């Protein structure tokens, strides 16, 4: 009886660990040319949104977390415009949260 209980407890702990690890690894990312991306600015609180990226969200949408600063959003816009002007690529990492793709980090890929 004790062995069965202990086995059930171990199985439960392992299941919780696997679920927690899956939630922690929800980030994904891509490297892609920016030529076809649309950068759109919406009134607060939404702010800057990217469209037509290779993200897994509808129409390639990527958004900022509502707690991200305007300065950070401005940096993304500047990087996208610089990469567009140079015909370059960017790397973006994002988290899928409640069906939306929320930008985690970003950068211009050196050519």
N, C-alpha and C positions, 0 to 999 in steps of 0.2 A: 504494500500500500504506500509506504513512504517513498519507494523508488519511483512509483508511478506519479506521485505528487511532485517529487523533485524533477522528474523528466518533463512534466507539464510546465513547471515553473521555468525550467531552462528553455523550453520551446517558446514560451511566452516572451521571455527576455530577448531571445534571439529575434523573434518576429518584430518586437518593438525596435530593436537595434537596426534591423533592415529597413523598416519604415522610416525611421529617423534619418538614416544615411541617404535614403532615396530623396527625402525632402531637402536635405542639405546639398544634394548634387543636382538641383533643378536648373542651374545655370547652363546656358549654351551660348555659342557665339559663331561668328563667321568673319571671313576676310573677303571683301568684295569691292569691285569698282563702284564709284559713287555717281557715275555719269547719269544714271536713270533715276536717282533718288529725288524725291520732292521734300524740301524742308518747308514746313508750314508753321506759322506762329499763331496761336489762338489766344484769346483773352484769358487772364488769370481765372482760375488756378491751373488750367491745363498747360499753357505755355507751348514750347516747341515740340513738334511731332515730326517724325520721319515717316515717309510713305514709300512704298515700292522697293524696300530693302529685301534681302533674302530671309528675313525673320519668318518664323512659323505662324505669325499672327495674320489675320485677314488683311489683304492688300499690303503685306510687308510692313505693317505699322509698328513703330517703336515709340514709346513715350517715356518721359521722365517720372520718377517718383515725385509725389506732391511735395515732399520735403526738400527736393533738390533746389539749389539756389539759381537765381537768374544768371549769375556769373558763370556757373557750370553749363547752363544751357547756351549761353553766348559762346563759350569755348567750343562746344560741339558745332554750332553753326559756323564759326570761324574755321574749324578743321575741315568740315565738309566742303565749304567754299574753296579752301586752299587745295584740297584734294581734287575737286572738280576742275579748278583752273590748271592743275598740273596733270590731269588725266590719270590720277592716282587711285589708290585703294585705301580703305579703312578697315580696321578691326573693331567689332562691337561685340561685347558680351552682354547678355540680357537674361532676365529671369521671367518665367511665365507665371504671372500672379493673377488669379481669378480670370483667366482667359486673355489677359493683356500681356504684352511684351514690354517689360520695364527695363530701361537701360541701366546696366551696372557699371560698365567701364567702356572706354572708347579710345582710339588713337589712329593716327595716320601711319600707314605702312611705308617705310622707306623704299624708294625705288632703286 
